[in-house]
């Protein structure tokens, strides 16, 4: 008796949108400058003395800790995306990098012309790259039971 294993079906549009949003987030993280988390330099004066609140950190220390935590998360995210993209084959990687990870905003037609692909081949490779990235990053979206495409 042969066992059958049915894989759940992927919701392609939702998965593609999720991958695109992750790639957009990557681009924004590259641009992010943590300078907006600077500590307050001016002291605040009050007429009422501050009540003891068992607070061990000054606002400067809290800002520094928050900034370090956010920077660590940002670097981990960037590294995760870079490793994921590097796992793709050369064609897929070149499309993702040229279209989504460079500083310039470019359109699909510019990328497939630059890489020398036909439009059909470009979109086929791009779809495969998105599918692979979704699984590598574990962000694929599955169709629900009874859902009809």
DSSP file (Angstrom, degrees, kcal/mol; ACC not computed):
  #  RESIDUE AA STRUCTURE BP1 BP2  ACC     N-H-->O    O-->H-N    N-H-->O    O-->H-N    TCO  KAPPA ALPHA  PHI   PSI    X-CA   Y-CA   Z-CA
    1    1 A X              0   0    0      0, 0.0     2,-0.4     0, 0.0     0, 0.0   0.000 360.0 360.0 360.0 127.6    0.0    0.0    0.0
    2    2 A X        -     0   0    0      1,-0.0     2,-0.3     0, 0.0     0, 0.0  -0.734 360.0-136.8 -94.4 133.0    1.5    3.3   -1.1
    3    3 A X        -     0   0    0     -2,-0.4     2,-0.4     2,-0.0    -1,-0.0  -0.677  14.7-151.0 -87.2 140.5    1.2    6.3    1.2
    4    4 A X        -     0   0    0     -2,-0.3     2,-0.5     2,-0.0     0, 0.0  -0.903   4.9-161.3-111.9 142.8    0.3    9.6   -0.4
    5    5 A X        -     0   0    0     -2,-0.4     2,-0.6     2,-0.0    -2,-0.0  -0.961   6.3-158.8-125.3 112.6    1.4   13.0    1.0
    6    6 A X        -     0   0    0     -2,-0.5     2,-0.3     3,-0.0     3,-0.0  -0.813   7.7-148.5 -96.2 120.2   -0.5   16.0   -0.1
    7    7 A X        -     0   0    0     -2,-0.6     3,-0.1     1,-0.1     2,-0.0  -0.644  28.2-106.9 -80.8 140.8    1.3   19.3    0.3
    8    8 A X        -     0   0    0     -2,-0.3     2,-0.2     1,-0.1    -1,-0.1  -0.366  39.3-107.1 -65.2 149.7   -0.9   22.3    1.0
    9    9 A X        -     0   0    0    134,-0.2   134,-3.1     1,-0.1     2,-0.3  -0.563  30.2-122.5 -82.8 142.1   -1.4   24.6   -2.0
   10   10 A X  B     -A  142   0A   0    132,-0.2     2,-1.1    -2,-0.2   132,-0.3  -0.635  10.3-131.5 -85.8 136.9    0.4   28.0   -1.9
   11   11 A X     >  -     0   0    0    130,-3.2     4,-2.3    -2,-0.3   130,-0.3  -0.781  27.2-165.9 -83.4  99.5   -1.6   31.2   -2.2
   12   12 A X  H  > S+     0   0    0     -2,-1.1     4,-2.7     1,-0.2     5,-0.2   0.878  77.8  46.9 -62.6 -45.4    0.6   32.8   -4.9
   13   13 A X  H  > S+     0   0    0      2,-0.2     4,-2.5     1,-0.2    -1,-0.2   0.934 115.2  45.5 -66.2 -46.2   -0.5   36.4   -4.8
   14   14 A X  H  > S+     0   0    0      2,-0.2     4,-2.0     1,-0.2    -1,-0.2   0.890 114.4  49.5 -64.9 -38.6   -0.4   36.7   -1.0
   15   15 A X  H  X S+     0   0    0     -4,-2.3     4,-2.4   126,-0.2    -2,-0.2   0.925 111.1  48.9 -65.9 -44.4    3.0   35.0   -0.9
   16   16 A X  H  X S+     0   0    0     -4,-2.7     4,-2.6     1,-0.2    -2,-0.2   0.915 111.3  50.2 -61.0 -43.1    4.4   37.3   -3.6
   17   17 A X  H  X S+     0   0    0     -4,-2.5     4,-2.1     1,-0.2    -1,-0.2   0.883 110.1  50.5 -62.8 -38.3    3.1   40.3   -1.8
   18   18 A X  H  X S+     0   0    0     -4,-2.0     4,-1.9     2,-0.2    -2,-0.2   0.913 111.0  47.7 -66.9 -42.6    4.7   39.1    1.4
   19   19 A X  H  X S+     0   0    0     -4,-2.4     4,-2.4     1,-0.2    -2,-0.2   0.922 111.8  50.7 -64.3 -43.8    8.1   38.6   -0.3
   20   20 A X  H  X S+     0   0    0     -4,-2.6     4,-2.3     1,-0.2    -1,-0.2   0.886 109.0  51.1 -61.7 -38.3    7.8   42.1   -1.9
   21   21 A X  H  X S+     0   0    0     -4,-2.1     4,-2.2     2,-0.2    -1,-0.2   0.876 109.7  50.1 -68.2 -35.2    7.1   43.7    1.5
   22   22 A X  H  X S+     0   0    0     -4,-1.9     4,-2.1     2,-0.2    -2,-0.2   0.905 111.3  48.6 -66.8 -40.8   10.1   41.9    3.0
   23   23 A X  H  X S+     0   0    0     -4,-2.4     4,-1.9     2,-0.2    -2,-0.2   0.870 111.3  49.9 -67.8 -35.7   12.3   43.2    0.2
   24   24 A X  H  X S+     0   0    0     -4,-2.3     4,-2.3     2,-0.2    -2,-0.2   0.899 109.4  51.7 -65.8 -40.4   10.9   46.7    0.6
   25   25 A X  H  X S+     0   0    0     -4,-2.2     4,-2.6     2,-0.2    -2,-0.2   0.888 107.1  53.9 -62.4 -39.3   11.6   46.5    4.3
   26   26 A X  H  X S+     0   0    0     -4,-2.1     4,-1.9     2,-0.2    -1,-0.2   0.935 108.9  48.2 -58.5 -47.3   15.2   45.4    3.5
   27   27 A X  H  X S+     0   0    0     -4,-1.9     4,-1.3     1,-0.2    -2,-0.2   0.896 112.2  48.6 -63.2 -40.6   15.6   48.5    1.3
   28   28 A X  H  X S+     0   0    0     -4,-2.3     4,-1.4     1,-0.2    -1,-0.2   0.890 108.4  53.9 -66.6 -39.4   14.2   50.8    4.0
   29   29 A X  H  < S+     0   0    0     -4,-2.6    -1,-0.2     1,-0.2    -2,-0.2   0.846 104.8  55.3 -64.3 -32.8   16.5   49.2    6.7
   30   30 A X  H  < S+     0   0    0     -4,-1.9    -1,-0.2     1,-0.2    -2,-0.2   0.871 112.5  42.5 -65.4 -35.0   19.4   50.0    4.5
   31   31 A X  H  < S+     0   0    0     -4,-1.3    -2,-0.2    -5,-0.1    -1,-0.2   0.681  90.4 113.0 -82.2 -18.8   18.4   53.6    4.4
   32   32 A X     <  -     0   0    0     -4,-1.4     2,-0.5    -5,-0.1    -3,-0.0  -0.304  47.9-165.8 -65.0 132.1   17.5   53.8    8.1
   33   33 A X    >   -     0   0    0     -2,-0.1     3,-0.9     1,-0.1    -1,-0.1  -0.978  15.1-148.4-116.1 120.3   19.8   56.0   10.2
   34   34 A X  G >  S+     0   0    0     -2,-0.5     3,-1.4     1,-0.2    37,-0.1   0.283  71.8 105.7 -73.8  16.4   19.4   55.4   13.9
   35   35 A X  G >   +     0   0    0      1,-0.3     3,-0.7     2,-0.1    -1,-0.2   0.675  61.8  73.9 -70.7 -16.2   20.2   59.1   14.6
   36   36 A X  G <  S+     0   0    0     -3,-0.9    -1,-0.3     1,-0.3    -2,-0.1   0.620  85.4  68.9 -72.9  -8.1   16.6   59.9   15.5
   37   37 A X  G <  S+     0   0    0     -3,-1.4    -1,-0.3    27,-0.0     2,-0.2  -0.221  70.1 144.0-101.2  43.6   17.1   58.0   18.7
   38   38 A X    <   -     0   0    0     -3,-0.7     3,-0.1     1,-0.1    -3,-0.0  -0.549  53.3-108.8 -79.3 146.2   19.4   60.6   20.2
   39   39 A X        -     0   0    0     -2,-0.2     2,-0.3     1,-0.1    21,-0.1  -0.336  38.6 -94.2 -71.0 157.7   19.2   61.2   24.0
   40   40 A X        -     0   0    0      1,-0.2    -1,-0.1    -2,-0.0    20,-0.1  -0.577  35.9-172.6 -71.5 129.6   17.8   64.5   25.3
   41   41 A X        +     0   0    0     -2,-0.3     2,-0.3     2,-0.1    -1,-0.2   0.801  62.7  76.0 -93.4 -34.8   20.6   66.9   25.9
   42   42 A X  S    S-     0   0    0      1,-0.1     2,-0.2     0, 0.0    -2,-0.0  -0.587  80.0-130.1 -81.3 138.8   18.5   69.7   27.6
   43   43 A X        -     0   0    0     -2,-0.3     2,-0.5     1,-0.0    -2,-0.1  -0.568  15.9-130.2 -85.0 151.9   17.5   69.1   31.2
   44   44 A X        -     0   0    0     -2,-0.2     2,-0.4     2,-0.0    -1,-0.0  -0.873  17.2-149.4-104.8 135.0   14.0   69.5   32.2
   45   45 A X        -     0   0    0     -2,-0.5     2,-0.3     2,-0.0     3,-0.1  -0.817  13.6-172.3-105.2 142.1   13.2   71.6   35.3
   46   46 A X        -     0   0    0     -2,-0.4     4,-0.1     1,-0.1    -2,-0.0  -0.957  28.3-146.2-131.6 150.2   10.2   71.0   37.6
   47   47 A X  S    S+     0   0    0     -2,-0.3     2,-0.5     2,-0.1    -1,-0.1   0.795  92.2  64.2 -80.1 -30.6    8.8   72.9   40.5
   48   48 A X  S    S-     0   0    0     -3,-0.1     3,-0.1     1,-0.0    -1,-0.0  -0.820  96.0-116.4 -94.5 129.1    7.7   69.7   42.1
   49   49 A X        -     0   0    0     -2,-0.5     2,-0.1     1,-0.1    -2,-0.1  -0.343  36.3-101.1 -64.1 145.3   10.6   67.4   43.1
   50   50 A X        -     0   0    0     -4,-0.1     2,-0.2     1,-0.1    -1,-0.1  -0.436  34.4-128.1 -67.8 135.6   10.8   64.1   41.3
   51   51 A X        -     0   0    0     -2,-0.1     2,-0.2     1,-0.1    -1,-0.1  -0.592  31.1 -99.0 -82.2 145.9    9.5   61.2   43.4
   52   52 A X        +     0   0    0     -2,-0.2    -1,-0.1     1,-0.1     0, 0.0  -0.452  44.2 171.5 -65.4 134.3   11.7   58.2   43.7
   53   53 A X        -     0   0    0     -2,-0.2    -1,-0.1     2,-0.1     3,-0.1   0.180  50.4-111.2-131.0  16.3   10.6   55.5   41.2
   54   54 A X        +     0   0    0      1,-0.2     2,-0.6     2,-0.1    -2,-0.1   0.782  61.8 157.8  57.8  28.1   13.3   52.9   41.5
   55   55 A X        -     0   0    0      1,-0.1    -1,-0.2     2,-0.0    -2,-0.1  -0.756  22.6-175.5 -87.2 122.8   14.4   53.8   38.0
   56   56 A X        +     0   0    0     -2,-0.6     2,-0.4    -3,-0.1    -1,-0.1   0.572  60.4  68.2 -95.9 -11.2   18.1   52.8   37.5
   57   57 A X  S    S-     0   0    0      4,-0.0     2,-0.1     3,-0.0    -2,-0.0  -0.880  70.9-138.1-113.8 140.5   18.6   54.2   34.0
   58   58 A X     >  -     0   0    0     -2,-0.4     4,-2.5     1,-0.1     5,-0.2  -0.395  37.3-101.7 -80.1 170.6   18.7   57.7   32.9
   59   59 A X  H  > S+     0   0    0      1,-0.2     4,-2.3     2,-0.2     5,-0.2   0.846 125.0  55.5 -63.6 -31.5   17.0   58.7   29.7
   60   60 A X  H  > S+     0   0    0      2,-0.2     4,-2.3     1,-0.2    -1,-0.2   0.925 109.1  45.7 -65.4 -44.4   20.4   58.7   28.0
   61   61 A X  H  > S+     0   0    0      2,-0.2     4,-2.5     1,-0.2    -2,-0.2   0.910 113.1  49.9 -66.5 -41.1   21.0   55.1   29.1
   62   62 A X  H  X S+     0   0    0     -4,-2.5     4,-2.7     1,-0.2     5,-0.2   0.904 111.2  49.2 -64.0 -40.4   17.6   54.0   28.0
   63   63 A X  H  X S+     0   0    0     -4,-2.3     4,-2.6     2,-0.2    -1,-0.2   0.907 111.3  49.4 -64.3 -41.6   18.0   55.6   24.6
   64   64 A X  H  X S+     0   0    0     -4,-2.3     4,-2.3     2,-0.2    -2,-0.2   0.909 112.7  47.0 -64.5 -42.0   21.4   54.0   24.2
   65   65 A X  H  X S+     0   0    0     -4,-2.5     4,-2.4     2,-0.2    -2,-0.2   0.931 114.0  47.3 -65.3 -45.4   20.0   50.6   25.1
   66   66 A X  H  X S+     0   0    0     -4,-2.7     4,-2.6     1,-0.2     5,-0.2   0.913 112.5  50.2 -61.2 -42.9   17.0   51.0   22.8
   67   67 A X  H  X S+     0   0    0     -4,-2.6     4,-2.5    -5,-0.2    -1,-0.2   0.909 110.6  48.6 -63.6 -43.1   19.2   52.2   20.0
   68   68 A X  H  X S+     0   0    0     -4,-2.3     4,-2.2     2,-0.2    -1,-0.2   0.904 112.1  49.3 -64.6 -41.1   21.5   49.2   20.4
   69   69 A X  H  X S+     0   0    0     -4,-2.4     4,-2.3     2,-0.2    -2,-0.2   0.926 113.3  46.0 -64.1 -45.0   18.6   46.7   20.5
   70   70 A X  H  X S+     0   0    0     -4,-2.6     4,-2.6     1,-0.2    -2,-0.2   0.900 112.5  50.3 -65.2 -40.0   17.1   48.2   17.3
   71   71 A X  H  X S+     0   0    0     -4,-2.5     4,-2.6    -5,-0.2    -1,-0.2   0.887 110.0  51.0 -65.6 -38.0   20.4   48.3   15.5
   72   72 A X  H  X S+     0   0    0     -4,-2.2     4,-2.3     2,-0.2    -2,-0.2   0.930 111.7  46.9 -63.8 -45.6   21.0   44.7   16.4
   73   73 A X  H  X S+     0   0    0     -4,-2.3     4,-2.4     2,-0.2    -2,-0.2   0.905 112.5  50.6 -62.2 -42.1   17.5   43.7   15.1
   74   74 A X  H  X S+     0   0    0     -4,-2.6     4,-2.6     1,-0.2    -2,-0.2   0.932 111.6  46.7 -61.6 -47.4   18.2   45.7   11.9
   75   75 A X  H  X S+     0   0    0     -4,-2.6     4,-2.4     1,-0.2    -1,-0.2   0.884 111.9  51.0 -64.1 -39.0   21.5   44.1   11.3
   76   76 A X  H  X S+     0   0    0     -4,-2.3     4,-2.3     2,-0.2    -1,-0.2   0.906 111.3  48.3 -64.5 -41.4   20.1   40.6   11.9
   77   77 A X  H  X S+     0   0    0     -4,-2.4     4,-2.3     2,-0.2    -2,-0.2   0.940 112.2  48.2 -63.6 -47.5   17.3   41.2    9.5
   78   78 A X  H  X S+     0   0    0     -4,-2.6     4,-2.4     1,-0.2    -2,-0.2   0.908 113.0  48.4 -59.4 -43.0   19.7   42.6    6.8
   79   79 A X  H  X S+     0   0    0     -4,-2.4     4,-2.6     2,-0.2    -1,-0.2   0.894 109.7  52.6 -65.2 -40.5   22.0   39.6    7.3
   80   80 A X  H  X S+     0   0    0     -4,-2.3     4,-2.1     2,-0.2    -2,-0.2   0.918 111.7  45.4 -61.9 -44.9   19.0   37.1    7.1
   81   81 A X  H  X S+     0   0    0     -4,-2.3     4,-2.8     2,-0.2     5,-0.2   0.920 112.5  51.1 -66.3 -43.8   17.8   38.6    3.8
   82   82 A X  H  X S+     0   0    0     -4,-2.4     4,-2.1     1,-0.2    -2,-0.2   0.919 111.8  46.9 -60.1 -44.6   21.3   38.7    2.3
   83   83 A X  H  X S+     0   0    0     -4,-2.6     4,-0.7     2,-0.2    -1,-0.2   0.901 112.7  50.5 -63.5 -40.3   21.9   35.0    3.2
   84   84 A X  H >< S+     0   0    0     -4,-2.1     3,-0.9    -5,-0.2     4,-0.4   0.928 111.4  46.5 -64.3 -45.9   18.5   34.1    1.8
   85   85 A X  H >< S+     0   0    0     -4,-2.8     3,-1.5     1,-0.2    -1,-0.2   0.879 107.3  58.5 -65.1 -37.1   19.1   35.9   -1.5
   86   86 A X  H 3< S+     0   0    0     -4,-2.1    -1,-0.2     1,-0.3    -2,-0.2   0.681  96.1  64.1 -67.5 -16.6   22.6   34.3   -1.8
   87   87 A X  T << S+     0   0    0     -3,-0.9    -1,-0.3    -4,-0.7    -2,-0.2   0.639  86.5  91.7 -79.7 -14.4   21.0   30.9   -1.7
   88   88 A X  S <  S-     0   0    0     -3,-1.5    41,-0.0    -4,-0.4    -3,-0.0  -0.349  88.8 -98.2 -74.4 160.1   19.2   31.5   -5.0
   89   89 A X     >  -     0   0    0      1,-0.1     4,-2.9    -2,-0.1     5,-0.3  -0.245  43.9 -93.1 -73.2 172.3   20.9   30.5   -8.3
   90   90 A X  H  > S+     0   0    0      1,-0.2     4,-2.5     2,-0.2     5,-0.2   0.886 122.6  46.3 -56.9 -47.5   22.7   33.1  -10.3
   91   91 A X  H  > S+     0   0    0      2,-0.2     4,-1.8     1,-0.2    -1,-0.2   0.930 116.2  44.6 -63.7 -46.5   19.8   34.2  -12.5
   92   92 A X  H  > S+     0   0    0      1,-0.2     4,-2.4     2,-0.2     5,-0.2   0.921 114.4  49.6 -63.6 -44.5   17.3   34.5   -9.7
   93   93 A X  H  X S+     0   0    0     -4,-2.9     4,-2.7     1,-0.2     5,-0.3   0.905 108.9  52.0 -62.1 -42.8   19.8   36.3   -7.5
   94   94 A X  H  X S+     0   0    0     -4,-2.5     4,-2.3    -5,-0.3    -1,-0.2   0.878 110.9  48.0 -65.1 -36.5   20.7   38.8  -10.2
   95   95 A X  H  X S+     0   0    0     -4,-1.8     4,-2.4    -5,-0.2     5,-0.3   0.947 113.9  45.6 -67.1 -48.2   17.0   39.6  -10.8
   96   96 A X  H  X>S+     0   0    0     -4,-2.4     4,-2.7     2,-0.2     5,-1.0   0.923 116.5  45.4 -63.1 -44.7   16.2   40.1   -7.1
   97   97 A X  I  X>S+     0   0    0     -4,-2.7     4,-0.9     3,-0.2     5,-0.9   0.951 116.7  43.6 -65.2 -49.1   19.4   42.2   -6.5
   98   98 A X  I  <5S+     0   0    0     -4,-2.3    -1,-0.2    -5,-0.3    -2,-0.2   0.851 123.1  36.9 -66.6 -34.0   18.9   44.4   -9.6
   99   99 A X  I  <5S+     0   0    0     -4,-2.4     7,-0.5    -5,-0.2    -2,-0.2   0.876 134.7  10.7 -86.8 -39.0   15.2   44.9   -9.1
  100  100 A X  I  <5S+     0   0    0     -4,-2.7    -3,-0.2    -5,-0.3    -2,-0.1   0.719 121.1  49.1-117.5 -25.6   14.8   45.2   -5.3
  101  101 A X  I  <<S+     0   0    0     -5,-1.0    -3,-0.2    -4,-0.9    -4,-0.1   0.518  85.0  91.2-106.1  -4.7   18.1   45.5   -3.4
  102  102 A X  S   <S-     0   0    0     -5,-0.9     4,-0.1     2,-0.2    -4,-0.0  -0.476  82.3-114.9 -85.2 163.2   19.9   48.3   -5.2
  103  103 A X  S    S+     0   0    0     -2,-0.1     2,-0.1     2,-0.1    -1,-0.1   0.866  92.8  79.6 -64.8 -37.7   19.7   51.9   -4.2
  104  104 A X  S    S-     0   0    0      1,-0.1     2,-0.7    -6,-0.0    -2,-0.2  -0.440  81.9-126.0 -75.7 143.6   18.0   53.0   -7.4
  105  105 A X        +     0   0    0     -2,-0.1     2,-0.3     0, 0.0    -5,-0.1  -0.814  41.5 173.4 -85.5 118.6   14.3   52.4   -8.0
  106  106 A X        -     0   0    0     -2,-0.7     2,-0.2    -7,-0.5    -4,-0.0  -0.860  26.8-123.4-126.0 160.8   14.0   50.5  -11.3
  107  107 A X     >  -     0   0    0     -2,-0.3     4,-1.7     1,-0.1     3,-0.5  -0.626  29.4-109.3 -99.7 161.3   11.2   48.9  -13.2
  108  108 A X  H  > S+     0   0    0      1,-0.2     4,-2.7    -2,-0.2     5,-0.3   0.895 117.0  55.9 -56.4 -43.4   11.0   45.3  -14.3
  109  109 A X  H  > S+     0   0    0      1,-0.2     4,-1.6     2,-0.2    -1,-0.2   0.845 105.8  52.3 -63.1 -32.2   11.5   46.2  -18.0
  110  110 A X  H  > S+     0   0    0     -3,-0.5     4,-2.2     2,-0.2    -1,-0.2   0.898 110.9  47.7 -67.4 -39.8   14.7   48.0  -17.2
  111  111 A X  H  X S+     0   0    0     -4,-1.7     4,-2.6     2,-0.2     5,-0.2   0.939 112.2  46.5 -69.2 -47.0   16.0   45.0  -15.4
  112  112 A X  H  X>S+     0   0    0     -4,-2.7     5,-2.0     1,-0.2     4,-0.8   0.835 114.2  49.2 -70.0 -27.3   15.2   42.4  -18.0
  113  113 A X  H  <5S+     0   0    0     -4,-1.6     3,-0.3    -5,-0.3    -1,-0.2   0.912 112.3  48.0 -70.3 -42.1   16.6   44.7  -20.7
  114  114 A X  H  <5S+     0   0    0     -4,-2.2    -2,-0.2     1,-0.2    -1,-0.2   0.884 115.6  43.8 -64.4 -39.1   19.8   45.2  -18.7
  115  115 A X  H  <5S-     0   0    0     -4,-2.6    -1,-0.2    -5,-0.1    -2,-0.2   0.602 111.1-121.0 -83.6 -11.2   20.2   41.4  -18.0
  116  116 A X  T  <5 +     0   0    0     -4,-0.8     2,-0.3    -3,-0.3    -3,-0.2   0.761  63.2 139.8  79.9  25.0   19.3   40.5  -21.6
  117  117 A X      < -     0   0    0     -5,-2.0    -1,-0.3    -6,-0.2     2,-0.1  -0.687  55.5-113.5 -97.7 153.4   16.3   38.3  -20.8
  118  118 A X     >  -     0   0    0     -2,-0.3     4,-2.5     1,-0.1     5,-0.2  -0.447  34.5-109.4 -73.0 161.0   13.1   38.2  -22.7
  119  119 A X  H  > S+     0   0    0      1,-0.2     4,-2.3     2,-0.2     5,-0.2   0.915 118.7  49.1 -59.6 -43.7   10.1   39.5  -20.8
  120  120 A X  H  > S+     0   0    0      1,-0.2     4,-2.0     2,-0.2    -1,-0.2   0.925 112.2  46.7 -63.5 -46.0    8.6   36.0  -20.4
  121  121 A X  H  > S+     0   0    0      1,-0.2     4,-2.5     2,-0.2     5,-0.2   0.905 111.0  53.7 -63.5 -41.0   11.9   34.5  -19.2
  122  122 A X  H  X S+     0   0    0     -4,-2.5     4,-2.6     1,-0.2    -2,-0.2   0.941 111.1  44.1 -58.7 -50.3   12.4   37.3  -16.8
  123  123 A X  H  X S+     0   0    0     -4,-2.3     4,-2.2     1,-0.2    -1,-0.2   0.833 112.4  53.1 -68.4 -31.7    9.0   36.9  -15.1
  124  124 A X  H  X S+     0   0    0     -4,-2.0     4,-1.9    -5,-0.2    -1,-0.2   0.930 113.4  42.7 -66.4 -45.2    9.3   33.2  -15.0
  125  125 A X  H  X S+     0   0    0     -4,-2.5     4,-2.4     2,-0.2    -2,-0.2   0.895 113.9  52.2 -67.5 -40.4   12.7   33.4  -13.2
  126  126 A X  H  X S+     0   0    0     -4,-2.6     4,-2.4    -5,-0.2    -2,-0.2   0.910 108.9  49.6 -63.1 -42.8   11.4   36.2  -10.9
  127  127 A X  H  X S+     0   0    0     -4,-2.2     4,-2.3     1,-0.2    -1,-0.2   0.911 111.8  48.8 -62.7 -42.4    8.3   34.1   -9.9
  128  128 A X  H  X S+     0   0    0     -4,-1.9     4,-2.4     2,-0.2    -2,-0.2   0.893 110.6  51.2 -64.4 -39.6   10.6   31.1   -9.2
  129  129 A X  H  X S+     0   0    0     -4,-2.4     4,-2.9     2,-0.2    -2,-0.2   0.906 110.4  48.6 -64.2 -42.4   12.9   33.3   -7.1
  130  130 A X  H  X S+     0   0    0     -4,-2.4     4,-2.5     2,-0.2    -2,-0.2   0.913 110.8  51.2 -62.9 -42.6    9.9   34.7   -5.1
  131  131 A X  H  X S+     0   0    0     -4,-2.3     4,-1.6     2,-0.2    -2,-0.2   0.924 113.5  44.4 -60.8 -46.0    8.7   31.2   -4.5
  132  132 A X  H  X S+     0   0    0     -4,-2.4     4,-2.8     1,-0.2    -2,-0.2   0.918 112.3  51.8 -66.0 -44.1   12.1   30.0   -3.2
  133  133 A X  H  X S+     0   0    0     -4,-2.9     4,-2.9     1,-0.2     5,-0.2   0.891 105.8  55.8 -60.6 -39.4   12.6   33.2   -1.1
  134  134 A X  H  X>S+     0   0    0     -4,-2.5     5,-2.7     1,-0.2     6,-0.7   0.915 112.6  41.6 -59.6 -42.8    9.2   32.6    0.5
  135  135 A X  H  <5S+     0   0    0     -4,-1.6     3,-0.2     3,-0.2    -2,-0.2   0.895 114.3  50.9 -72.6 -39.8   10.2   29.1    1.6
  136  136 A X  H  <5S+     0   0    0     -4,-2.8    -2,-0.2     1,-0.2    -1,-0.2   0.921 118.4  38.3 -62.3 -43.4   13.8   30.1    2.6
  137  137 A X  H  <5S-     0   0    0     -4,-2.9    -1,-0.2    -5,-0.2    -2,-0.2   0.529 108.5-127.6 -84.4  -6.8   12.4   33.0    4.8
  138  138 A X  T  <5S+     0   0    0     -4,-0.6    -3,-0.2    -3,-0.2    -4,-0.1   0.913  74.1 120.4  59.2  47.0    9.4   30.8    5.9
  139  139 A X      < +     0   0    0     -5,-2.7    -4,-0.2    -6,-0.2    -5,-0.1   0.154  30.7 136.7-122.7  17.1    6.9   33.4    4.9
  140  140 A X        -     0   0    0     -6,-0.7     2,-0.5    -7,-0.1  -128,-0.1  -0.316  47.0-137.4 -65.9 150.4    4.8   31.4    2.4
  141  141 A X        -     0   0    0   -130,-0.3  -130,-3.2  -129,-0.0     2,-0.3  -0.947  15.6-151.8-113.9 126.6    1.1   31.8    2.6
  142  142 A X  B     -A   10   0A   0     -2,-0.5  -132,-0.2  -132,-0.3     2,-0.2  -0.682  20.8-108.9 -98.3 150.6   -1.0   28.6    2.2
  143  143 A X        -     0   0    0   -134,-3.1  -134,-0.2    -2,-0.3     2,-0.1  -0.497  37.9-116.7 -71.7 145.4   -4.6   28.4    0.9
  144  144 A X    >   -     0   0    0     -2,-0.2     3,-2.1     1,-0.1    -1,-0.1  -0.459  41.2 -81.6 -80.1 156.4   -7.2   27.6    3.5
  145  145 A X  T 3  S+     0   0    0      1,-0.3    -1,-0.1    -2,-0.1     3,-0.1  -0.323 117.7  14.7 -56.5 134.2   -9.2   24.4    3.4
  146  146 A X  T 3  S+     0   0    0      1,-0.3     2,-0.3    -3,-0.1    -1,-0.3   0.419  90.3 139.3  81.2  -2.4  -12.1   24.7    1.0
  147  147 A X    <   -     0   0    0     -3,-2.1     2,-0.4     2,-0.0    -1,-0.3  -0.605  41.4-149.3 -78.1 132.5  -10.7   27.8   -0.6
  148  148 A X              0   0    0     -2,-0.3    -4,-0.1    -3,-0.1    -1,-0.0  -0.854 360.0 360.0-105.5 136.4  -11.1   27.8   -4.4
  149  149 A X              0   0    0     -2,-0.4    -1,-0.1    -6,-0.0    -2,-0.0   0.469 360.0 360.0 -87.1 360.0   -8.7   29.6   -6.7
